[in-house]
């Protein structure tokens, strides 16, 4: 396990420093968003590579392959959905622009520590179920593994479909400034986050039967906490408050878990 962790830390460390220097050169801290998905895949491949190199007895199992396939699908989808979109913009994301303004002359060191180093740490924590699988002994596919995979696929489909529905909604100029309330967004105000969270809990379940696998619960707990309480839903909900119909949407539609909407409130209410 130590070899896997060292490999992951090494690959992620090199990645975040390379991207940090590019971010400083182009004043684009949103490059951190681009490497979020690929970074966790790179961490896992780094751990696998070092284990293979240092341990001639290392056995690559079907469970290892399954975990890496699921992580690769997640990483590539996120990169093409978020990473390419970020790179296509001429200017830095407004969130990072505001950070830079607040940090003033110390923006370089603050960016290094609070954006890139922090993100590198979060990558390792988030992907720890996969790292644990790669570093464990006596592992094999079981019926429980297949159930975890099925749960992951449900989350993947929900996130992919909700992102597609939102993208198509935004394409129509008529919808500018409006709330999307169709498709999965009529059952949840944040179905994409629900799908994301579901995938990480499924990866945890994939690692759970292994010795010590319970400790990797820190990964899904962390991503759930950040999306629900810190940088995901709270920020979006604040932005949505100024849009027409938000209060009705809030009172009739589930926050996270997709659920049939409650009856719309009447104007008198």
N, C-alpha and C positions, 0 to 999 in steps of 0.2 A: 504493500500500500504506500509506503514511504517513497518508493521509486516513482510511482504514478503521480503522487503529489508534487515531487520535485520537478518532474517533467512538465506537469501542468503549470507550475509557478514559473518555470524558466520560459516556456513558450509565451505565456501571457505577459510576463515581464518585458520580453523583447517587443512584443506587439504594442503594448500601451506606450512604450517609450518612443518607438518609431512614429506612431500616430500622433503622440504629443508634439513631437518636433514639427510635424506637418501642420498640426493645428496652430502652433505658434507662428509658423511662417505665413500661413494663409488667414490667420485669425478666424479659425473655424472650429470652435470647440464641439460643434455638433458632429464632427467626425467620430466622436465617442459613440454616438447612436449607430453609426455605420458598422462598427466592429462589435457591437453587443452580441449579436447572434453568432457570427463567425468566430469571435473570440472564445466562446465556450466550446465550440467544435475543435478549435485549435488547441485548447487546453487539454481536451480529452485525447487528441491525437498525440500531443506532446507526452502525456503520461504513458500512453501505449508504446510510443517509440522508445522512451527511456527504459521501460520495463523489458521490452524485447531485447534491447542492446545490452543491458546489465545482467539479465537473467536468461541464460540459454534454455532453461527449463520452462520458460513462460509458455502457457498454453492459451491460444486464442479460441474461445468457446463460442457456441451459438448464442449464448446470452450476451457475450461481449458484442457480437455482430449485431444482434437485435437492438441493443442499447445505442450503438453508434449509428445505425440506420435511422432510428427515430430522432436522434439528436441532429443528424445531418438534414433530414427533411424539415425539421423545425428551423434550423439555422438558415438553410437556403431560402425557405419561404419568407422568413423575416428580412433577410438581406434584400431580396427582390421587392418586398413590399415597402420596407422602411429605408434601407440603405441606399438603394438607387434613387429613391425619391429625394432623399437628403442631398445626395451628390448632384442631382439635377438642378438644385437651387443655386442661384448666384450669390446669395447672402446667407450668413449664419442664421440659424433658427433664433427667433425672437427671445426665447427663454435664455439662451446663452448670451445673447447681446445684453440683456438686462443684468445678468451675472457679471459680465465684463465691466459694465458701467458702475455697478456697486463696488467692485473690487478695485477699480481705479488703477493706480500704479503697481499694485501687487497682483495684477490679474494673472501673470505667468505662474507664480508659485501657487496661487490659489487654484488656478486651473489644474496644475499638475497634481496637487494633493486632493482637491475636492471633486474633481471630475475624473481624471485618468487613473490615479492610484486607487481611489475609492472604487471605481468601476472594475478595476482588475481584481480587487478583493471580492467584490460582489459576484463577479463571474465564477470565481473558484467556489464560493459558498453555494451559489445557485446550481452549479453543475455537479456538486458533490455526489449525488446518487449514481451518476454515470461513472465518475472516478472510482467510487467504491466498488462498483461492479467490476471494472477493469483490474482493480488491485486485489480482488478477493480470490480465494482458492475454493476448490470443490463447488463449482457453480454449474448449473445446468438449467435448461428450459423446463418449466413445469406447467401444469394447467393454470396455476396462479399467474405465471408469466404471461400467458395468453390473455387472461382476463385483464391484466394491467395494460397490455398492448391494445386491447379493444377499447378500454377507457381512454387511452391516449389518442386513438383514432377519432373517437367522439369529440374530444377537445380540439383536435386538429381541424376537423371538418367545421365545427362551430366557429372557431376563430377565422378560418379561411373564408367561410361563407359570409360572416358578418362584415369582415373587412371589404369583401367584394361588394356587398350591398351598400356599404357606406361610400365606397369609391364611385359607384354608379349613381348614387343619390347626389353626390357633390358635382358630378359632371353636368347636371341640368341647371342652367342659370336660374330657373324659376325657384330652385330650392335654396338659393343663397340666403344665409342667415336663418334658415328654418331648421327645425328639429326633425331628424329622421325617425319615423314611427312605424315603418313598414318592415316586413320580414322578421328576422330575429330581434330587430330593434323595437318591435312592438311588444315583445315578451320580456325584454331586459334592456335597461338603459346602457349597459356595458357588456354585451354578449361576447365581444372579442376578448375582453379581459377574463371572462369566465372560461372561455376556451383555453386561453394561455395558462391560467392557474390549473385547470384540469390536467393539462399535459404534464406539468411538473409534479403534480401529485401522483400521476400514473407512473412516472419514472422512479419516484420514491418507492412505490409499491413493487416495482421491478427489482429494486435493491433490498427491500424489506426482508425477504426470507434468508438472505445471506447473514453470516455471523457479523454482528455489529451494525447491520443495515439500518436498524432503528435510528441510529444517530444521524443518518442523512436526512432526517425529517427537517433539519435546520434549513435545507434548500427550499422546499416548497413553502415552509413557514415564512421564510424571508421574502420570497417573491409575492406571496399572498399579502403580507403586511404592507409592502411597498406599493402594490397596486391598489389595495383597498383603502389604506390609511395615509399614504404619503404622497407619492408622485404620480399616481394614476387617476383614480376616480375623484379624489378631492379637487384636483386642479381642473379637470373637465367639468365637474359639477358647478364650480364657481363660474366658469366660462359660459355654461349653458343657462345660468340664472337670468341673464338679460334677454334671452330669446323668448319670443311670444309662445305661450302655451306650456312653458316649462313646469309651472306649478301643477297643472293638470297632468302632465306627463309623469311628474314625480309621484303624484298621489295615486296613479293608476297602473304604473309599470314597475316591475321588480327592479331593484338596484343592480343586482348581479346575476343571480341564478334565473335562467329563462323560465317564465311561468305565465300562464294565460293572464292577460291584463284584467284588472278589476273594471267594473263599469265606470264609464267616464262621469266625472262630477258634473252636476248641473250648474248653470250660471248662478243660481240662487245660493249654492253652497260655496 
